Amino acid sequence: MSENKIGREIPDYIENIGELKPYESPFAYQPTTRKFGRKISKTVPGQSKLLNSIEEAIIRTGLKDGMTISFHHHFRTGDYVVNMVMDAIAKLGIKNLTVAASSLNDVHAPLIGHIKNGVVTKIETSGLRGPLAYEVSKGLLDTPVIIRSHGGRARAIESGELKIDVAFLGVSCTDIYGNANGYNGKSICGSLGYAKMDAQYADQVVLITDTLVDYPNVPASILQSDVDYIVKVDAIGNPEGISSGAIRLTKNPRELLIAKYAAKVIEASGYLKPGFSMQCGSGGASLAVIRYIKEKMIEDNIKASFFLGGITGSSVELLNEGLTKKLLDVQDFDLIAAKSIGENPNHFEIDASYYANPHNKGCAANLLDVVILSALEVDTDFNVNVMT
């Protein structure tokens, strides 16, 4: 056993996971590997990437027992893709898979059945919610879930620590060659910042969409040179779902009071000055902070340099009103933000490595002045629990 930064003992080795290193800090370990290189493949002239069904795509990728598949969570509780793909995989009799999703929500409760039936035996993710989280907490899986931050997931993918065999990625629109984005089409989700990592590093990439558009669909969030196959379905998700759950504008008096106090702390910190940078994460209170900060910015004629991370309609308002110069967007928390990324040239889509990977040549999180994030527990030494 080894001790982590806060003195908690953790095992040195876990069966089916391997050796473990105790957590010290985001920058405690010096990277020693090279970026992971995926298998090279080719598409020849006249070859179509468009397939008739998800089942056909699974067969064409050669997915087999023991492999790792990935999904993104940009539709949050409105996602249809994970359940569609997992049902198709189960029908084909494939077992013992690792699901490496950027996050899993209440809507993914059907994964419980796939775990019980042996289709899924491992999960790597940045979060679990709802019935799936409850069942996993009770011991549903024999192998512990690997939880990584969003930046940590990007690091693991780039280093090859998390090797994705097949990525199944829902996209709001794509052309027949795989140039795709999340802000046009009938089921928009905005930035595909987490999906971009999977598209760049997975051995094979399957796009699932409900909107095919003319070639070339540029500018593109995911490029044709990263895409193997495309499947058109009736619907990939409910856009309204991206602003549900932890992502909502709160009317709760307690959360509004927390937000007001947080804004006062920021004002007193000395960081709220011309050119400051800021991120507000999920949670009603943290998102509400922007409302109070905006009032002070207008009062003191303060303009921010950029807002980072999950972007909301409130952040878009700041951009449109000239209160911030740029938005750096890895995911969108409502439909206003999801639409803005395709309309405003100062609203930039970024991938998860650019956003927060501690093992690259400089992620945007390094340059933040103020961060407001939600937490379930915080102790007096500012150790934070966001999981249980």
N, C-alpha and C positions, 0 to 999 in steps of 0.2 A: 504493500500500500504506500501511496505517496500523499503529501498534503498539498492542497492548492493554496491560492493567495490568502484565503480567509481561514486557513487551518483545518479545512474539512478533508477527511481522508477519502481518497478515491482509489480504486483498484489499478494496478499497473497493466492488467490485461483482462479483456472480456472476450469470451468465446464468440466467434462469428463477427467480431469487430476488430480485434487485434490489440496492439500495444497502445496505451493511453499516456498522454502528457498532462500533468496538472496545469490548470490555468494559472497564469501569472499576471499578464496584462496584454493588451492588444499588440504590443510591439516587443514582447519579451523574447520571442524566438526569431532568429535570423534565418530567412529562407535560404535553402541550399540547393533546391532543385531547379530544373528548367521548366518552362511552360509545357503543359501536356500537349502532345500532338495526336490528333485523331486520325483514323484511317482515311486515306485519300481514295476518293471515288470519282467517277465521271458520268456526265450525261452527254450522249452523242447527238448530233443534228437529227431532228425528226423524232426523237424519243420523247414521249409524253410523260410528265410527272403526275398528271391528273388520274386518280384512281376512282373506282366506283363505290367503294365502301371502306369503313375503318377496318373491317376484317381483312379485306384484300391488302390494305397497307401493312397490317401486322404480319401477314404471311410474306409479303414482299421484302420486309426488313429482315426476315429470318429470325425474329424474336423467338427465344427458346428459354427453357427452364434455367433459373439462376441468374438471369440478366438484370440490369438496372434500367428502369424507365423513369422519365421525368415529365413534370408538368409545371406550369406557372399558375399563379393565383391572382392574376390581374382582374378577373371577374369576381373575386371574393365569393360571397354567398350566392352570386348569380351564375356561377360556373356550371356548365353542363358537360364539359369535355372529359373530365376525369372519370365520371361515372359511365359515360358512353364507352370510353376506351376500355375501362376495366371490365365491363360486362362483355365486350367483344373478346377480350383476352381470355376470360373465364370460359366462354363458349368454345374456344379453340383448345382448351385443355392445358394451357401453359401454367406452370406452377413455380413456386419458390422465387418470386420476383422481389426486388427492392424497389420501392416507390420513393423517388427522390424529388419531392415537390418543393417549390419555394415556400409554400404554406398550404395548410389544409383547414377547411372550415366546416361549419355545421352541415352544409349540403353534402359533404363527402362521407356521411354516416354509412352509406352502402359498402364502404371499404371494410367495415366490420365483418360482413359476410364473406368477403374475399379473403380476409385473414383467417377466419375460421375454416374455410375450405382449402387453405394452403396455397391459394393463388399469390398472396402477398405474405412474405415472412419477415421483411425488414422495411423500416421507414426511416428516411433521412429528410428533415424538413426544418423550417424556421419557426413553425408553430402548429399547434393542434387545438381545435375547438370543438365544442358540442359533444354529442354522443361518442364520437370516435375518441376524443381525448379522454373521456370518462372511462371507456372500456380499456384503453391502453394503460391508463393509470392503475387500473385494477389487475393488470398483468396479462392482457390479451395476447401480447407478443412474447415469444420466448427470448428474443434479442432486444435489448433496450433501444429505444428510439434515439437516433443521433440528432441533436438539436444544434443548429448553427445560426448565428446572426445572418442577416442578408449579405453583409460584407464578407463574413466568414464562409458562406456558401460559395460566393464568387471566388474566394481564395482557394477553396477546396477543389472547385472545378478547374481552375487554371493550373493548379499544381498536379492534377491527376489523382488527388486523394479521393475525390468523388468522380468516378468514371461513368459516364452515361452512355449506355449502348444505344438507346432509342429515345428521342425526345418527341413527345406528342404535344404540339403547341397550338392552342386556339388563337386565331387571328381574325380581326374584324373584317379585313379584306385582303385579298392577294390576287395577283395575276396568275396565269397558267404556268409560269416559271418559278414562282415563289417569292417575288418581291411583295412584302407584306407590311401592313401597319395596323395599329389599334384604334385609329381615330376616324376612319371612314368605313361606311357600311351600315348595316341595320343593327348590329350588336357591338357597339363601341365600348372600349375600356380605357382608351388613352395610351399612355406610355407602355411599352413592352420591355421595360428595363431589365426585369428578371429573366424573361424569355430570351432576350438577346444573348445571355450567357450560354444557355442551353443550345441555342442555334449555332453558336460559334464553336462549341466544343464536343457536342454529342457525336458519336460515330455516325448516326443516321437521324434525320430530322423529318418528321411528318407534320405538315401544317393542316389544321382542320378549320374550315371556314364556312360561313353561310353567305358570303358575298364574293363572287368572282368579278374582277374588273379587267379592263383592257390592259394589254402590255404596252409600255412598261409602267408599272405602278411605282413611280418614284416621285419624291424621295421615299425611301423604304426603311422601316425599322429593322426588318429581317431581310437579308439579301438573297437573291436567287442562287448565288454560289454556295450557300449554306444549306439548301433545301433539297431533299431527295424526293419526297412525294407530297401530294396535295389531295385532300378529300373534301368535297363539298357536302354539307349536311343541311338540314332544315334550319337548325338554330344551334349556336355554340354557347349562348348564355343570355342572361337577363341583365342588361346594363344597369338597371335600378339596383342590382345587388352590390355594386361596388361601393355604395355609400351606406350599407347596412352594418349591423353588428357594432364593432369597435369604431367604425367610421361614420360619424353622424354629427350634426350640429346640435349641441345639447341645449335643452331648456331646463335641465335639472338645477335647482337653486344651489345645491352643494357643489356641483361641478363648476358652475359659474363663479361661485365664491373662490374656489381653488384657482380658477383661471385669473381672476382679478388679483389675488395675492401674488400669483406667479408673475403677472405683468408688473406689479409694484417692485418685486425683487429685481426684475430685469432693469427697470428704470433706475433703481438704486445702485446697480452693479457697475455702472460706468461704461458698459458695452453698447448701450443704446445711443449711438452717435452716428454721424454721417459715414456711410460706407460699411456699416455693420452687416453681418451675414447671419442667417437664422434657419432653423429647421423646426417644424412642428409635426410630431408623429400622430399615431392613431389615439383615439380616446377623446371623449367629449370635452373634457377639461382642457387638454393640451391644444385641441383645435380651436377652442374658444379664446385662447390667449391672443390670437391674431386680432380679434376684434378690439381688445383693450390696447394692444400695442399700436394699432393703426391710429387710434385717437391721439396718442402721445406723439406719434410721428408727424401727424398733421399739425398739431399744436406747436411743435418745436422745429418744424420744417426739416425733418430728418428723412433721408432717402437711403434705403439699403442697397448693397451691392448685388446680393443674390439671396434667394430662398431656395433651399435644397430639400430633396427627399420626396416623400409623398406630398403631392400638391393638391390643394383644395380650391374651390371657387373663391374663398377668401384671399388666398395667395394670388389668384388671377386678378382679383379686384385691385390689389396693390400694384401689380404690374401695369394694368390698364390705366390706373390713375397716376402713374409715374412715381410711385413710392418705392419701387424696387426696379433695378435695371434688368435683371435676368431671373428666370426660373430654371433651375436644373432639376429635371423631373425623372425619377426612376419608377414611380407609379402614381396613378391618379386616384383620389379619394371621392370624387363625385363627377357628375356628367359635365358640369361647367368646365372643370379642369381637363377632362378627357377631350372635349371639343377644342379647347384653346390651343392645345399642343399642335394641332394641325392648322391653326389660323394665325398665331402670333409668332413672328420670327425671333422674338426674344424669349420664347418658351421652348427650351431645349430638352430633347429626350436624351437620357444618358443610361448606360448599362450599370449593373450592380457593382462591377469592379471599379469603374470610374467613381461611383458613388461612395463606396465604403470598404474596399478591400485593403486591409492593412499591409499586405504583401505585394504592393505594386510601387511604381515610382512616384506616387503621390495621389491619394484619393481626395475627392472634394470635401469629405468630412473633416480632413485635417485643417481646413481653412474656416471652419465654423466658429463664430463668436458665441452664439446662443443656441441652445437646443432645449426644446420642451417635449418630453416624451412621457407617455403614461406608464405606470407601474402598478403591480399588485401589492408589493411589499417593498419597503425601504427601511434599513436599520440606521442606527445613529452614526454608523461609519460610512453611510451612503453606499452600502452593498445593496444591489437592486435585484428583485425577483420579478420577472414578467411572465413566468410560466405556470405557476401553480397557486 
